[in-house]
Protein backbone atom coordinates (compact mmCIF):
# COMPACT_ATOMS: atom_id res chain seq x y z
CA UNK A 1 0.00 0.00 0.00
CA UNK A 2 2.87 2.39 0.83
CA UNK A 3 4.32 1.86 -2.67
CA UNK A 4 1.01 2.77 -4.28
CA UNK A 5 0.78 5.98 -2.32
CA UNK A 6 4.41 6.80 -3.03
CA UNK A 7 3.87 6.15 -6.73
CA UNK A 8 0.78 8.35 -6.73
CA UNK A 9 2.76 11.13 -5.02
CA UNK A 10 5.52 10.94 -7.62
CA UNK A 11 2.96 11.08 -10.44
CA UNK A 12 1.31 14.04 -8.78
CA UNK A 13 4.63 15.91 -8.54
CA UNK A 14 5.47 15.07 -12.16
CA UNK A 15 2.08 16.22 -13.47
CA UNK A 16 2.34 19.46 -11.50
CA UNK A 17 5.89 20.02 -12.75
CA UNK A 18 4.75 19.45 -16.34
CA UNK A 19 1.88 21.91 -15.87
CA UNK A 20 4.25 24.55 -14.45
CA UNK A 21 6.78 24.11 -17.26
CA UNK A 22 4.16 24.38 -20.00
CA UNK A 23 1.86 27.07 -18.59
CA UNK A 24 4.23 29.38 -16.66
CA UNK A 25 4.94 31.73 -19.59
CA UNK A 26 1.23 32.38 -20.19
CA UNK A 27 0.53 32.70 -16.47
CA UNK A 28 3.45 35.13 -16.12
CA UNK A 29 2.09 37.33 -18.91
CA UNK A 30 -1.32 37.39 -17.26
CA UNK A 31 0.23 38.18 -13.88
CA UNK A 32 2.21 41.05 -15.38
CA UNK A 33 -0.90 42.52 -16.92
CA UNK A 34 -2.73 42.18 -13.62
CA UNK A 35 0.05 43.78 -11.56
CA UNK A 36 1.86 46.07 -13.99
CA UNK A 37 5.18 45.12 -12.37
CA UNK A 38 7.58 42.31 -13.27
CA UNK A 39 8.64 41.48 -9.72
CA UNK A 40 5.08 41.53 -8.38
CA UNK A 41 4.03 39.36 -11.33
CA UNK A 42 6.71 36.79 -10.45
CA UNK A 43 5.57 36.82 -6.83
CA UNK A 44 1.96 36.48 -7.90
CA UNK A 45 2.66 33.45 -10.11
CA UNK A 46 4.77 31.78 -7.42
CA UNK A 47 2.12 32.37 -4.75
CA UNK A 48 -0.65 31.07 -7.01
CA UNK A 49 1.34 27.98 -8.00
CA UNK A 50 2.21 27.23 -4.37
CA UNK A 51 -1.45 27.44 -3.40
CA UNK A 52 -2.45 25.36 -6.40
CA UNK A 53 0.06 22.64 -5.53
CA UNK A 54 -1.62 22.16 -2.15
CA UNK A 55 -4.83 21.26 -4.00
CA UNK A 56 -3.27 19.68 -7.09
CA UNK A 57 -4.78 16.24 -6.54
CA UNK A 58 -8.27 17.77 -6.72
CA UNK A 59 -7.52 20.40 -9.39
CA UNK A 60 -5.38 18.54 -11.94
CA UNK A 61 -8.20 16.61 -13.61
CA UNK A 62 -10.40 19.68 -14.06
CA UNK A 63 -9.16 22.98 -15.43
CA UNK A 64 -5.97 23.74 -13.47
CA UNK A 65 -5.12 26.86 -15.45
CA UNK A 66 -8.47 28.45 -14.62
CA UNK A 67 -7.88 27.55 -10.98
CA UNK A 68 -4.43 29.22 -11.01
CA UNK A 69 -5.87 32.32 -12.70
CA UNK A 70 -8.60 32.51 -10.06
CA UNK A 71 -5.98 32.27 -7.30
CA UNK A 72 -3.86 34.95 -9.02
CA UNK A 73 -6.82 37.29 -9.34
CA UNK A 74 -7.88 36.90 -5.72
CA UNK A 75 -4.29 37.28 -4.48
CA UNK A 76 -3.81 40.41 -6.59
CA UNK A 77 -6.99 41.96 -5.19
CA UNK A 78 -5.80 41.13 -1.68
CA UNK A 79 -2.42 42.76 -2.32
CA UNK A 80 -4.07 45.74 -3.96
CA UNK A 81 -6.34 46.31 -0.96
CA UNK A 82 -3.40 46.17 1.44
CA UNK A 83 -1.32 48.57 -0.70
CA UNK A 84 -4.25 50.93 -1.12
CA UNK A 85 -4.48 51.33 2.63
CA UNK A 86 -0.73 51.88 2.98
CA UNK A 87 -0.16 54.36 0.17
CA UNK A 88 -1.91 56.99 -1.90
CA UNK A 89 -1.87 56.48 -5.64
CA UNK A 90 -0.41 59.28 -7.73
CA UNK A 91 -2.59 60.96 -10.33
CA UNK A 92 0.09 60.38 -12.99
CA UNK A 93 2.21 57.24 -13.28
CA UNK A 94 5.90 57.65 -12.41
CA UNK A 95 8.22 58.43 -15.30
CA UNK A 96 10.07 55.48 -16.78
CA UNK A 97 13.85 55.76 -16.36
CA UNK A 98 14.76 54.17 -19.68
CA UNK A 99 12.21 54.49 -22.47
CA UNK A 100 12.47 52.52 -25.67
CA UNK A 101 11.13 54.79 -28.39
CA UNK A 102 9.85 52.06 -30.67
CA UNK A 103 6.17 52.11 -31.47
CA UNK A 104 5.48 48.69 -29.95
CA UNK A 105 7.13 49.53 -26.65
CA UNK A 106 5.34 52.85 -26.44
CA UNK A 107 2.06 51.09 -27.04
CA UNK A 108 2.82 48.53 -24.30
CA UNK A 109 3.75 51.26 -21.82
CA UNK A 110 0.60 53.19 -22.67
CA UNK A 111 -1.54 50.08 -22.27
CA UNK A 112 0.07 49.18 -18.96
CA UNK A 113 -0.39 52.70 -17.60
CA UNK A 114 -4.01 52.75 -18.73
CA UNK A 115 -4.69 49.31 -17.23
CA UNK A 116 -3.18 50.57 -13.97
CA UNK A 117 -5.88 53.23 -13.77
CA UNK A 118 -8.72 50.69 -13.89
CA UNK A 119 -10.25 49.09 -10.83
CA UNK A 120 -8.77 45.66 -10.04
CA UNK A 121 -11.92 43.89 -11.25
CA UNK A 122 -12.14 45.92 -14.49
CA UNK A 123 -8.48 45.24 -15.14
CA UNK A 124 -8.92 41.52 -14.51
CA UNK A 125 -11.91 41.33 -16.86
CA UNK A 126 -10.09 43.24 -19.62
CA UNK A 127 -6.93 41.13 -19.29
CA UNK A 128 -8.74 37.79 -19.15
CA UNK A 129 -11.29 38.66 -21.83
CA UNK A 130 -9.15 40.42 -24.43
CA UNK A 131 -5.56 39.41 -23.71
CA UNK A 132 -6.15 35.81 -22.64
CA UNK A 133 -9.09 35.55 -25.09
CA UNK A 134 -11.41 33.85 -22.62
CA UNK A 135 -15.15 33.81 -23.13
CA UNK A 136 -17.39 35.78 -20.79
CA UNK A 137 -18.43 32.51 -19.16
CA UNK A 138 -14.80 31.50 -18.59
CA UNK A 139 -13.97 34.92 -17.12
CA UNK A 140 -17.00 34.65 -14.83
CA UNK A 141 -15.77 31.23 -13.69
CA UNK A 142 -12.23 32.50 -13.02
CA UNK A 143 -13.45 35.55 -11.12
CA UNK A 144 -16.26 33.75 -9.33
CA UNK A 145 -18.98 36.13 -10.49
CA UNK A 146 -21.90 36.21 -12.92
CA UNK A 147 -21.62 36.72 -16.68
CA UNK A 148 -23.57 39.97 -16.23
CA UNK A 149 -20.93 41.24 -13.83
CA UNK A 150 -18.23 40.38 -16.37
CA UNK A 151 -20.14 42.26 -19.08
CA UNK A 152 -20.62 45.29 -16.82
CA UNK A 153 -16.95 45.47 -15.74
CA UNK A 154 -15.81 44.84 -19.31
CA UNK A 155 -18.03 47.60 -20.68
CA UNK A 156 -17.00 50.06 -17.96
CA UNK A 157 -13.33 49.11 -18.30
CA UNK A 158 -13.29 49.58 -22.07
CA UNK A 159 -15.11 52.91 -21.78
CA UNK A 160 -12.54 54.06 -19.22
CA UNK A 161 -9.61 52.85 -21.38
CA UNK A 162 -11.00 54.80 -24.36
CA UNK A 163 -11.17 57.94 -22.21
CA UNK A 164 -7.74 57.45 -20.59
CA UNK A 165 -5.81 56.44 -23.70
CA UNK A 166 -7.58 57.19 -27.00
CA UNK A 167 -4.31 56.40 -28.79
CA UNK A 168 -4.93 52.73 -27.98
CA UNK A 169 -8.15 52.84 -29.98
CA UNK A 170 -6.29 54.46 -32.90
CA UNK A 171 -3.55 51.82 -32.70
CA UNK A 172 -6.11 48.98 -32.64
CA UNK A 173 -7.93 50.46 -35.63
CA UNK A 174 -4.62 50.83 -37.49
CA UNK A 175 -3.65 47.21 -36.77
CA UNK A 176 -7.03 45.90 -37.95
CA UNK A 177 -6.58 47.61 -41.34
CA UNK A 178 -3.18 45.96 -41.94
Secondary structure, DSSP 8 states (H G I E B T S, - for coil): -HHHHHHHHHHHHHHHHHHHHHHHHHHHHHHHHHHS-HHHHHHHHHHHHHHHHHTHHHHTTS-HHHHHHHHHHHHHHHHHHHHHHH----SS----SS---SHHHHHHHHHHHHHHTS-HHHHHHHIIIIIS---HHHHHHHHTS-HHHHHHHHHHHHHHHHHH-HHHHHHHHHHHT-
